[in-house]
């Protein structure tokens, strides 16, 4: 278990992704832990080195008794980053994590490249937070779990009771009274309003339309107004927007962090080679004439330089969509081209089988029949090439 002593507290952290990529910090809500971000990690770790950690008093991080402060929690986070020798980073924090992020972005501006503040606020009414702090110290988190879950999620989400909702409830109930109460004190005493104007990095505000804890009015709107040039995304969620609408949350984050490249033609050629292979692209370039050059640039710039660059779908999903659409429309040259390339990369024969069975139901048996015949030939060719390579290695 990765643990580091920071400010006299044993702190848990977890890293996912490639160390050559930009660092993205994910900081969780009050009463949750690093696992709150499980639904985002797979997609984000493709593009970033993702660092999750348990805030003081939560998860596997120690929970000293007494009141905490927002400055203390920010110092913990920066101490962890210093210990890991991470100088520059993107900060994404939800609720309490967003409050910590405001402190860091304002007081260590040279370190934060981008800031995402989700379902959070620069200041919370201190009286309900103090009541919650006292209740948990006297009776434990079980005394408020139903109230908190009703703020975390909309009623229909609670009724569905997914494994992710169950996981959040379990984490909340296992949070220590001392740790939860200590963070309640930090939120109670926080006033980040004066810091907002000093936040200069590109910032995204994510707000839940049905969030009873930090609604847009008086919370998200203040952040958007006071942080210069902040962008805003509204999601149809309660407080834990990243759990309730995980793909929408991830898409909003990636749209903000991964703007389309300016040199779309150059990027398009690179993407086209990655998906279809150098041989295909070299042949297409060699075959280009003055008559077809504009069309080739159009395809490369807009299909490969724009759509295939978007982070919302992974390459495997895009390949399957292209195959399903081209088979349904009987665009067999395109189908065969993408099938051959796909089988050399992410796709396996079982993927193609399931796709063509789906085509049979929704686009007709004749289309699926042709698709199966073409796929059978390609799969057989790929198998022969693999066997031949194995014999050479043997």
Secondary structure, DSSP 8 states (H G I E B T S, - for coil): --EEEETTEEEEEEEES-TTS-EEEEE--TT--GGGGHHHHHHHTTTSEEEEE--TTSTTS---SS---HHHHHHHHHHHHHHTT--SEEEEEETHHHHHHHHHHHH-TTTEEEEEEES--S---HHHHHHHHHHHHHH-GGGTHHHHHHHHS-HHHHHHT-HHHHHHHHHHHHS-HHHHHHHHHHHHH---GGGGGG--SEEEEEEETT-SSS-IIIIIHHHHHHSTT-EEEEES-SS-HHHHTHHHHHHHHHHHH----S-HHHHHHHHHHHHH-HHHHHHHHHH--TTTHHHHHHIIIIIITTGGG-TTS-HHHHHHHHHHHHHHTT-HHHHHHHHHHHHTTT--HHHHHHHHHHHHHHH-HHHHHHHHHHHHHHHHHHHHHHHHHHHHH-
